[in-house]
Amino acid sequence: MTVQTKVRQKGPGSLVSKVGASLRHAISSGQYSPGQKLPSEVELTETHKVSRTVIREAVAALKSDGIVEVRQGAGIFVLDPAFQMTPARIVDKARVSSDLEVLEVRAPLEIEAAGLAAARRSPAQEEAIFECHRQVLRCIEENESIREADLALHVAIAEATNNPLFRQHLEFHGTAVIPQSRPLPDPDFAEQTAYRRLIHKEHEAIVMAISDRDEEAARNAMRDHLRGSQARYRELLRNSRAIPG
């Protein structure tokens, strides 16, 4: 059975996704020009009628995608596309190293979680996993950050272990365990979409193995996914060493 036959109808997008999409549209439409400062966090909270947490997560996704820059004590500024394409400026080596460390810590826990989910998941938990997987695809199709949907999928898999400690680990760290929707901001839409679809394909192998109750395949698919992410970050670090900065 394919993923498509198990997926249910679409649901409403998250508040973070909606706010992020609104800000992206405002920037792409020219309402906010490169170098211009966005409204303050308080103003954005009032405008969108959401909590500060939602605003911070939405801004974090824009920052992760190389659209804005957060300057401590100064505010949120729209990045110039030319600025985004300068490798020496966009490669934050310390951040990439930190993200790689997060991925290394996640691997042993989530590889085991995938195997346990395959063995223990209930029909309702299986459905929740498919729903989260579908939400990742929706974000890709609507050109939104997949960060929050990615985390939700991993949490759903952790929930299906029926060991609350797996879920608590992910929820305690929040989206910090999903470092970025891609390791390097890229203004090229086709390349950005291709990267996100690669992540979605890796997720699909995990999801289908869990659905098939194949513990070994689920562990292997999760291992391939997380090790693939680690390899992409290590390649980014290697390339950045050749860049003066």
SVG drawing of the C-alpha trace seen along z (x, -y; Angstrom):
<svg xmlns="http://www.w3.org/2000/svg" viewBox="-10 -49 50 56">
<polyline fill="none" stroke="black" stroke-width="0.4" points="0.0,0.0 1.4,-3.4 1.5,-6.4 -1.1,-8.2 -3.7,-5.5 -3.3,-5.9 -3.3,-9.7 -6.4,-11.5 -7.7,-14.9 -5.7,-18.0 -6.1,-19.9 -5.4,-23.5 -1.8,-24.6 -0.2,-25.5 -0.1,-29.0 3.7,-29.1 3.3,-28.0 0.6,-30.6 2.6,-33.5 5.7,-32.4 3.8,-32.2 2.4,-35.7 5.9,-37.2 7.4,-35.4 4.7,-36.9 5.2,-40.4 8.9,-40.1 8.6,-38.6 6.0,-41.1 8.2,-44.0 6.4,-45.2 9.7,-44.8 12.8,-45.5 16.3,-44.0 18.0,-45.7 14.7,-46.9 13.7,-46.1 10.6,-44.1 8.1,-45.1 9.1,-44.3 8.2,-41.0 5.5,-42.8 4.1,-44.4 4.1,-41.1 2.4,-39.4 -0.4,-42.0 -0.8,-42.0 -1.1,-38.2 -3.0,-37.7 -0.6,-34.9 1.8,-34.3 5.4,-35.4 6.5,-31.8 4.7,-31.5 6.4,-34.6 9.8,-33.5 9.3,-30.1 8.2,-31.7 11.1,-34.1 13.5,-31.2 12.2,-29.4 12.8,-32.5 16.3,-32.9 17.0,-29.2 16.0,-29.7 18.3,-32.7 15.5,-35.2 16.0,-37.4 18.8,-38.1 18.2,-38.7 20.5,-41.3 20.8,-41.2 19.3,-44.4 18.5,-45.8 15.7,-43.7 14.9,-41.5 16.2,-42.6 15.4,-41.3 18.5,-39.9 19.5,-41.1 19.4,-38.1 23.0,-39.0 24.0,-38.9 22.4,-35.4 24.4,-34.1 27.8,-35.1 29.1,-31.8 31.5,-33.5 28.6,-35.3 26.0,-32.6 28.0,-29.7 27.9,-30.0 30.5,-27.4 29.7,-27.5 26.0,-26.9 26.6,-24.1 28.9,-22.4 26.3,-22.7 23.6,-21.4 25.8,-18.4 26.2,-17.7 22.5,-17.7 22.1,-15.2 24.7,-12.9 22.8,-12.8 19.5,-12.2 20.7,-9.2 20.9,-6.4 17.7,-7.4 15.6,-7.8 17.0,-4.7 15.7,-2.7 12.5,-4.7 11.8,-3.8 12.2,-0.1 10.0,-0.2 7.4,-2.2 7.2,0.5 6.7,3.2 4.3,1.3 2.4,-1.3 -1.4,-1.2 -3.6,-1.9 -4.3,-5.4 -0.6,-6.1 0.1,-4.8 -2.5,-7.2 -1.0,-10.1 2.4,-9.3 1.0,-9.3 -0.8,-12.6 2.4,-14.2 4.2,-12.9 1.5,-14.4 2.0,-17.8 5.6,-17.8 4.6,-17.3 2.1,-20.1 4.8,-22.5 7.0,-21.5 4.2,-22.1 3.3,-25.5 7.0,-26.5 7.0,-26.7 9.6,-25.7 9.3,-22.0 11.0,-22.5 7.9,-22.3 6.2,-19.6 9.5,-17.6 9.6,-17.8 5.9,-16.7 6.6,-13.6 9.5,-12.6 7.4,-13.2 4.6,-11.1 7.1,-8.2 8.4,-8.7 4.8,-8.6 4.3,-5.3 7.0,-3.6 4.6,-3.9 7.6,-4.8 7.0,-8.4 10.7,-9.2 11.3,-9.2 8.6,-11.8 9.7,-13.8 13.2,-14.0 12.1,-15.5 9.5,-17.8 11.9,-19.1 14.3,-20.4 11.6,-21.5 12.6,-22.5 16.2,-22.7 16.4,-19.0 15.5,-19.9 18.4,-22.2 17.3,-23.6 15.0,-22.7 18.1,-22.4 21.8,-22.9 22.4,-26.0 20.1,-28.8 19.7,-28.8 17.7,-31.3 17.3,-28.8 13.7,-27.6 14.3,-24.4 17.3,-23.4 15.5,-24.2 12.5,-22.1 14.7,-19.2 16.4,-19.2 13.1,-19.2 11.8,-16.4 14.9,-14.3 14.1,-14.7 10.5,-13.7 11.6,-10.6 13.9,-9.6 10.9,-10.1 8.7,-8.0 11.0,-5.0 10.8,-5.3 7.0,-5.7 6.3,-2.7 8.6,-0.4 6.7,-1.4 3.4,-0.8 4.6,2.6 5.7,3.4 9.2,4.1 11.5,3.2 14.8,3.8 13.8,1.8 12.5,-1.1 15.8,-1.3 17.8,-1.2 15.6,-3.8 16.0,-6.1 19.7,-5.5 20.0,-6.3 18.0,-9.5 20.0,-10.8 23.3,-9.8 22.5,-11.4 21.8,-14.6 25.1,-14.3 26.9,-13.7 25.3,-16.8 26.4,-19.0 29.9,-17.6 30.2,-18.4 29.1,-21.9 31.8,-22.3 34.4,-20.9 33.4,-23.3 33.3,-26.3 36.9,-25.7 38.0,-26.7 36.1,-29.9 37.8,-32.9 35.7,-34.4"/>
</svg>
